[in-house]
Amino acid sequence: MAQVIQRIWRSGPRKVKRVAYGYTFQGKDGKQVRKTDASWSREDAEKALAAALLNIRGSAATDDRPQTIVSFKAMTERYLKEKEISKKRTIYSLRKTVQRLLAHFGAETPLSAITSPRIAEYRITRLTTKSERKGRPRSGWSAKSRGAYASSATTNAIGFWRSAASRASRFSTPS
């Protein structure tokens, strides 16, 4: 909900009452946008709010660049490469974890399709199956840690790919 706001505060040694008008609204990415200016009147804030809302809605309509779809396999390869470069000691166990995750989620699955319910389903599957090596049910720790890895890795990768796409679009030259 977009609205004009009034901010009141007192400052100085005599505690003079000051007033600033501004606006607040929910941006297209879901974040709150709030702007105030001490020189604005109520009408100026309304005009600025209308201009900001038109700019947000206008930019959404003109954003026709293709969205890159990143596969789960590409993300895991990047993750393993990053861990190898940083000389991570547990790279062998990370590779085994990645193989299990790829087998469950699929190599060509887009990152946006790996959601919290799917990760929870993976954890349940891991907890209810028996270990091939020991022949007994798995401990809760192993399934939780693998599920946490899948959750955090997909979140980090989605953020990385979005920022990389925005950087590429800023520096690309129109052809």
Backbone as CSV, one residue per row, in Angstrom:
resi,resn,N_x,N_y,N_z,CA_x,CA_y,CA_z,C_x,C_y,C_z
1,MET,0.840,-1.163,0.000,0.000,0.000,0.000,0.892,1.235,0.000
2,ALA,0.734,2.082,-0.976,1.517,3.308,-1.073,0.824,4.417,-0.291
3,GLN,1.630,5.190,0.423,1.030,6.285,1.177,2.044,7.392,1.411
4,VAL,1.522,8.589,1.620,2.336,9.737,1.974,2.490,9.723,3.487
5,ILE,3.716,9.968,3.951,3.971,9.949,5.385,4.480,11.307,5.851
6,GLN,4.248,11.595,7.110,4.727,12.816,7.727,5.655,12.415,8.858
7,ARG,6.866,12.955,8.833,7.848,12.644,9.861,8.053,13.886,10.708
8,ILE,7.871,13.761,12.001,7.997,14.890,12.918,9.113,14.579,13.912
9,TRP,9.987,15.563,14.135,11.040,15.401,15.128,11.390,16.752,15.722
10,ARG,12.104,16.737,16.807,12.546,17.966,17.466,14.070,17.972,17.455
11,SER,14.652,19.150,17.184,16.106,19.234,17.140,16.577,20.598,17.624
12,GLY,17.841,20.685,17.895,18.450,21.926,18.342,18.323,22.114,19.841
13,PRO,18.993,23.160,20.353,18.963,23.376,21.797,17.583,23.798,22.311
14,ARG,16.781,24.387,21.461,15.431,24.812,21.878,14.364,23.787,21.516
15,LYS,14.801,22.673,21.008,13.884,21.586,20.636,12.779,22.076,19.710
16,VAL,13.209,22.691,18.610,12.271,23.199,17.617,11.641,22.020,16.886
17,LYS,10.329,22.108,16.687,9.599,21.049,15.999,9.861,21.148,14.500
18,ARG,10.266,20.033,13.903,10.532,19.982,12.468,9.608,18.952,11.835
19,VAL,9.282,19.192,10.554,8.369,18.312,9.831,8.955,18.027,8.457
20,ALA,8.883,16.792,8.046,9.279,16.399,6.688,8.209,15.474,6.145
21,TYR,7.908,15.626,4.866,6.950,14.746,4.212,7.708,13.787,3.312
22,GLY,7.102,12.661,3.071,7.710,11.663,2.215,6.678,10.647,1.799
23,TYR,7.174,9.517,1.305,6.262,8.454,0.873,6.879,7.105,1.195
24,THR,6.034,6.108,1.194,6.466,4.736,1.389,5.580,3.822,0.556
25,PHE,6.181,2.790,-0.018,5.424,1.799,-0.783,6.248,0.535,-0.903
26,GLN,5.606,-0.527,-1.343,6.233,-1.825,-1.541,6.794,-1.876,-2.957
27,GLY,8.099,-2.078,-3.117,8.722,-2.149,-4.437,8.368,-3.444,-5.140
28,LYS,8.750,-3.542,-6.422,8.386,-4.746,-7.185,9.143,-5.979,-6.705
29,ASP,10.279,-5.789,-6.025,11.005,-6.926,-5.467,10.536,-7.289,-4.070
30,GLY,9.498,-6.596,-3.569,8.935,-6.914,-2.267,9.532,-6.118,-1.124
31,LYS,10.536,-5.300,-1.399,11.165,-4.506,-0.353,10.441,-3.172,-0.197
32,GLN,10.475,-2.665,1.021,9.821,-1.396,1.287,10.705,-0.257,0.816
33,VAL,10.108,0.692,0.090,10.803,1.880,-0.372,10.263,3.054,0.441
34,ARG,11.162,3.782,1.101,10.751,4.909,1.928,11.663,6.087,1.617
35,LYS,11.075,7.239,1.335,11.858,8.433,1.014,11.202,9.628,1.661
36,THR,11.989,10.449,2.339,11.487,11.692,2.936,12.417,12.823,2.550
37,ASP,11.869,14.048,2.557,12.657,15.237,2.254,12.087,16.385,3.071
38,ALA,12.945,17.098,3.781,12.494,18.183,4.647,11.935,19.361,3.853
39,SER,12.308,19.459,2.592,11.829,20.595,1.800,10.474,20.326,1.130
40,TRP,9.981,19.097,1.200,8.719,18.763,0.549,7.516,19.209,1.377
41,SER,6.481,19.614,0.667,5.167,19.791,1.292,4.394,18.493,1.052
42,ARG,3.181,18.430,1.554,2.360,17.239,1.351,2.123,17.006,-0.142
43,GLU,1.863,18.062,-0.884,1.605,17.944,-2.321,2.858,17.476,-3.071
44,ASP,4.025,18.002,-2.660,5.274,17.566,-3.301,5.514,16.070,-3.073
45,ALA,5.208,15.605,-1.867,5.384,14.187,-1.555,4.427,13.337,-2.375
46,GLU,3.198,13.813,-2.567,2.237,13.072,-3.390,2.716,12.981,-4.835
47,LYS,3.243,14.092,-5.356,3.768,14.087,-6.725,4.961,13.132,-6.848
48,ALA,5.848,13.167,-5.871,7.017,12.287,-5.910,6.597,10.820,-5.812
49,LEU,5.588,10.543,-4.992,5.081,9.176,-4.876,4.502,8.698,-6.201
50,ALA,3.706,9.548,-6.853,3.119,9.175,-8.144,4.216,8.915,-9.178
51,ALA,5.244,9.774,-9.198,6.343,9.584,-10.149,7.103,8.290,-9.855
52,ALA,7.322,8.000,-8.574,8.047,6.774,-8.211,7.235,5.538,-8.587
53,LEU,5.927,5.570,-8.351,5.085,4.421,-8.700,5.031,4.216,-10.203
54,LEU,4.950,5.288,-10.961,4.949,5.162,-12.424,6.282,4.628,-12.925
55,ASN,7.353,5.064,-12.311,8.677,4.595,-12.710,8.829,3.104,-12.422
56,ILE,8.361,2.650,-11.270,8.449,1.235,-10.913,7.607,0.399,-11.873
57,ARG,6.387,0.805,-12.093,5.507,0.033,-12.973,5.956,0.127,-14.422
58,GLY,6.488,1.274,-14.823,6.963,1.436,-16.194,8.187,0.592,-16.472
59,SER,9.090,0.505,-15.488,10.299,-0.285,-15.707,9.978,-1.772,-15.767
60,ALA,8.934,-2.209,-15.065,8.553,-3.623,-15.117,8.010,-3.984,-16.493
61,ALA,7.320,-3.047,-17.118,6.751,-3.327,-18.431,7.820,-3.328,-19.521
62,THR,8.881,-2.514,-19.360,9.904,-2.433,-20.390,11.026,-3.439,-20.174
63,ASP,10.995,-4.193,-19.106,12.034,-5.166,-18.826,11.748,-6.445,-19.605
64,ASP,12.198,-6.467,-20.869,11.907,-7.618,-21.724,13.147,-8.441,-22.044
65,ARG,14.204,-8.270,-21.276,15.400,-9.063,-21.543,15.150,-10.503,-21.088
66,PRO,15.738,-11.458,-21.758,15.467,-12.856,-21.414,16.062,-13.218,-20.058
67,GLN,15.298,-13.976,-19.297,15.756,-14.440,-18.000,16.604,-15.703,-18.201
68,THR,17.768,-15.724,-17.598,18.609,-16.907,-17.715,18.147,-17.940,-16.698
69,ILE,18.007,-19.155,-17.151,17.596,-20.252,-16.287,18.839,-21.067,-15.977
70,VAL,19.181,-21.121,-14.708,20.374,-21.817,-14.269,19.969,-23.195,-13.773
71,SER,20.682,-24.201,-14.262,20.373,-25.564,-13.833,21.070,-25.864,-12.507
72,PHE,20.550,-26.837,-11.816,21.107,-27.243,-10.533,22.527,-27.768,-10.711
73,LYS,22.784,-28.484,-11.810,24.119,-29.027,-12.065,25.141,-27.908,-12.262
74,ALA,24.756,-26.859,-13.004,25.679,-25.741,-13.219,26.027,-25.070,-11.895
75,MET,25.028,-24.931,-11.035,25.270,-24.310,-9.742,26.192,-25.175,-8.893
76,THR,25.981,-26.488,-8.894,26.820,-27.351,-8.067,28.253,-27.401,-8.594
77,GLU,28.423,-27.361,-9.915,29.771,-27.332,-10.482,30.503,-26.063,-10.061
78,ARG,29.805,-24.943,-10.100,30.391,-23.676,-9.680,30.749,-23.730,-8.187
79,TYR,29.862,-24.311,-7.403,30.085,-24.420,-5.962,31.325,-25.265,-5.666
80,LEU,31.440,-26.422,-6.333,32.596,-27.287,-6.113,33.889,-26.625,-6.571
81,LYS,33.824,-25.900,-7.683,35.012,-25.204,-8.173,35.459,-24.149,-7.166
82,GLU,34.507,-23.427,-6.616,34.825,-22.411,-5.613,35.463,-23.040,-4.379
83,LYS,34.944,-24.196,-3.948,35.492,-24.867,-2.770,36.876,-25.450,-3.054
84,GLU,37.114,-25.922,-4.286,38.433,-26.428,-4.640,39.462,-25.309,-4.632
85,ILE,39.082,-24.147,-5.142,39.993,-23.013,-5.182,40.351,-22.556,-3.770
86,SER,39.380,-22.597,-2.869,39.630,-22.159,-1.496,40.305,-23.243,-0.654
87,LYS,40.689,-24.348,-1.288,41.402,-25.448,-0.627,40.602,-26.024,0.544
88,LYS,39.331,-26.226,0.315,38.462,-26.817,1.333,38.901,-28.249,1.586
89,ARG,39.021,-28.632,2.853,39.525,-29.960,3.191,38.499,-31.057,2.949
90,THR,37.230,-30.726,3.007,36.187,-31.748,2.900,35.624,-31.830,1.486
91,ILE,36.439,-31.584,0.473,35.954,-31.566,-0.902,35.445,-32.945,-1.320
92,TYR,36.039,-34.015,-0.805,35.599,-35.364,-1.153,34.159,-35.591,-0.670
93,SER,33.871,-35.237,0.562,32.510,-35.432,1.082,31.525,-34.481,0.395
94,LEU,31.990,-33.304,0.013,31.117,-32.385,-0.732,30.737,-32.978,-2.084
95,ARG,31.692,-33.613,-2.745,31.392,-34.243,-4.041,30.352,-35.351,-3.888
96,LYS,30.488,-36.155,-2.837,29.512,-37.218,-2.596,28.126,-36.618,-2.319
97,THR,28.093,-35.554,-1.550,26.817,-34.891,-1.252,26.193,-34.338,-2.519
98,VAL,27.003,-33.726,-3.357,26.496,-33.164,-4.610,25.946,-34.272,-5.500
99,GLN,26.617,-35.425,-5.547,26.113,-36.543,-6.354,24.747,-36.996,-5.857
100,ARG,24.576,-37.085,-4.535,23.272,-37.478,-3.982,22.196,-36.448,-4.308
101,LEU,22.555,-35.194,-4.169,21.577,-34.141,-4.444,21.192,-34.109,-5.920
102,LEU,22.176,-34.293,-6.803,21.882,-34.327,-8.237,20.998,-35.516,-8.581
103,ALA,21.237,-36.643,-7.922,20.408,-37.821,-8.182,18.965,-37.584,-7.736
104,HIS,18.796,-36.879,-6.636,17.437,-36.655,-6.126,16.716,-35.535,-6.887
105,PHE,17.353,-34.388,-7.042,16.690,-33.232,-7.659,16.764,-33.236,-9.176
106,GLY,17.760,-33.880,-9.757,17.921,-33.900,-11.204,18.910,-32.835,-11.644
107,ALA,19.737,-33.170,-12.618,20.792,-32.263,-13.051,20.246,-31.054,-13.798
108,GLU,19.210,-31.246,-14.588,18.690,-30.161,-15.408,17.554,-29.379,-14.742
109,THR,17.317,-29.617,-13.474,16.266,-28.900,-12.750,16.679,-27.448,-12.582
110,PRO,15.800,-26.503,-12.931,16.139,-25.102,-12.698,16.183,-24.799,-11.193
111,LEU,17.036,-23.862,-10.809,17.170,-23.538,-9.391,15.864,-23.039,-8.788
112,SER,15.060,-22.366,-9.576,13.805,-21.846,-9.048,12.828,-22.957,-8.678
113,ALA,13.036,-24.167,-9.209,12.143,-25.286,-8.907,12.513,-25.999,-7.613
114,ILE,13.692,-25.710,-7.080,14.105,-26.342,-5.824,13.622,-25.445,-4.690
115,THR,12.524,-25.845,-4.100,11.875,-25.044,-3.067,11.990,-25.722,-1.710
116,SER,11.550,-25.036,-0.678,11.602,-25.595,0.678,10.844,-26.911,0.806
117,PRO,9.644,-27.044,0.225,8.967,-28.342,0.322,9.747,-29.484,-0.333
118,ARG,10.419,-29.210,-1.445,11.207,-30.263,-2.089,12.413,-30.646,-1.243
119,ILE,13.009,-29.675,-0.585,14.144,-29.960,0.289,13.677,-30.766,1.496
120,ALA,12.512,-30.414,2.038,11.955,-31.175,3.159,11.648,-32.607,2.723
121,GLU,11.152,-32.770,1.506,10.884,-34.106,0.969,12.179,-34.910,0.881
122,TYR,13.262,-34.259,0.466,14.568,-34.925,0.394,15.012,-35.378,1.784
123,ARG,14.851,-34.503,2.774,15.234,-34.873,4.137,14.446,-36.086,4.627
124,ILE,13.157,-36.091,4.364,12.314,-37.217,4.784,12.748,-38.494,4.090
125,THR,13.054,-38.396,2.810,13.516,-39.567,2.057,14.810,-40.103,2.647
126,ARG,15.738,-39.202,2.957,17.020,-39.629,3.522,16.846,-40.246,4.902
127,LEU,15.921,-39.720,5.701,15.720,-40.239,7.057,15.004,-41.581,7.071
128,THR,14.190,-41.835,6.070,13.400,-43.071,6.075,14.069,-44.222,5.339
129,THR,15.125,-43.976,4.595,15.814,-45.063,3.898,16.976,-45.566,4.748
130,LYS,17.398,-46.776,4.461,18.510,-47.365,5.194,19.814,-47.065,4.474
131,SER,20.861,-46.982,5.227,22.191,-46.761,4.687,22.642,-47.989,3.911
132,GLU,23.222,-47.799,2.730,23.706,-48.934,1.934,24.901,-49.576,2.619
133,ARG,25.723,-48.771,3.238,26.961,-49.260,3.832,26.712,-49.988,5.150
134,LYS,25.887,-49.404,6.026,25.693,-49.985,7.358,24.415,-50.809,7.480
135,GLY,23.475,-50.617,6.598,22.246,-51.381,6.624,21.271,-50.988,7.728
136,ARG,21.430,-49.818,8.276,20.507,-49.338,9.313,20.029,-47.933,8.948
137,PRO,18.965,-47.459,9.604,18.457,-46.124,9.276,19.536,-45.058,9.490
138,ARG,19.480,-44.050,8.666,20.466,-42.968,8.759,20.214,-42.126,9.995
139,SER,21.265,-41.481,10.453,21.101,-40.584,11.596,20.429,-39.296,11.117
140,GLY,19.778,-38.625,12.026,19.106,-37.384,11.676,20.080,-36.308,11.232
141,TRP,21.297,-36.350,11.765,22.267,-35.321,11.442,22.620,-35.316,9.964
142,SER,22.849,-36.486,9.391,23.296,-36.530,8.000,22.230,-35.991,7.054
143,ALA,20.986,-36.335,7.302,19.913,-35.858,6.424,19.691,-34.370,6.608
144,LYS,19.784,-33.897,7.844,19.583,-32.467,8.100,20.676,-31.635,7.463
145,SER,21.913,-32.103,7.581,23.014,-31.317,7.029,22.954,-31.277,5.510
146,ARG,22.579,-32.400,4.861,22.467,-32.407,3.404,21.333,-31.503,2.946
147,GLY,20.224,-31.533,3.680,19.102,-30.663,3.338,19.456,-29.201,3.540
148,ALA,20.199,-28.917,4.598,20.629,-27.543,4.845,21.569,-27.087,3.738
149,TYR,22.443,-27.984,3.289,23.337,-27.656,2.188,22.535,-27.303,0.936
150,ALA,21.544,-28.120,0.617,20.735,-27.872,-0.581,20.016,-26.537,-0.464
151,SER,19.476,-26.263,0.709,18.737,-25.021,0.918,19.643,-23.811,0.794
152,SER,20.757,-23.809,1.515,21.640,-22.643,1.492,22.334,-22.492,0.143
153,ALA,22.707,-23.597,-0.470,23.397,-23.515,-1.760,22.488,-22.939,-2.834
154,THR,21.226,-23.358,-2.867,20.331,-22.813,-3.881,20.051,-21.337,-3.625
155,THR,19.876,-20.960,-2.365,19.639,-19.545,-2.054,20.830,-18.699,-2.476
156,ASN,22.037,-19.130,-2.132,23.236,-18.377,-2.501,23.422,-18.332,-4.004
157,ALA,23.163,-19.429,-4.678,23.358,-19.467,-6.128,22.352,-18.581,-6.843
158,ILE,21.107,-18.580,-6.377,20.106,-17.725,-7.011,20.511,-16.269,-6.872
159,GLY,20.978,-15.885,-5.700,21.445,-14.512,-5.501,22.635,-14.195,-6.383
160,PHE,23.575,-15.135,-6.507,24.747,-14.917,-7.341,24.358,-14.745,-8.800
161,TRP,23.499,-15.629,-9.314,23.137,-15.555,-10.727,22.326,-14.315,-11.027
162,ARG,21.464,-13.875,-10.097,20.708,-12.640,-10.317,21.636,-11.446,-10.368
163,SER,22.613,-11.379,-9.457,23.533,-10.249,-9.461,24.427,-10.296,-10.692
164,ALA,24.831,-11.482,-11.127,25.653,-11.596,-12.337,24.859,-11.156,-13.562
165,ALA,23.587,-11.507,-13.634,22.761,-11.110,-14.772,22.561,-9.601,-14.787
166,SER,22.385,-8.990,-13.613,22.193,-7.541,-13.591,23.484,-6.824,-13.960
167,ARG,24.648,-7.366,-13.516,25.912,-6.752,-13.905,26.120,-6.879,-15.397
168,ALA,25.793,-8.026,-15.970,25.975,-8.234,-17.406,25.078,-7.310,-18.206
169,SER,23.851,-7.100,-17.735,22.944,-6.230,-18.490,23.377,-4.771,-18.393
170,ARG,24.026,-4.382,-17.294,24.491,-2.991,-17.164,25.646,-2.703,-18.091
171,PHE,26.536,-3.686,-18.256,27.750,-3.441,-19.028,27.664,-3.924,-20.471
172,SER,26.553,-4.523,-20.849,26.447,-5.004,-22.212,26.111,-3.830,-23.135
173,THR,26.624,-3.895,-24.347,26.346,-2.844,-25.323,25.223,-3.307,-26.236
174,PRO,24.292,-2.411,-26.568,23.203,-2.830,-27.454,23.726,-3.122,-28.840
175,SER,23.231,-4.176,-29.468,23.727,-4.550,-30.800,22.722,-4.192,-31.864
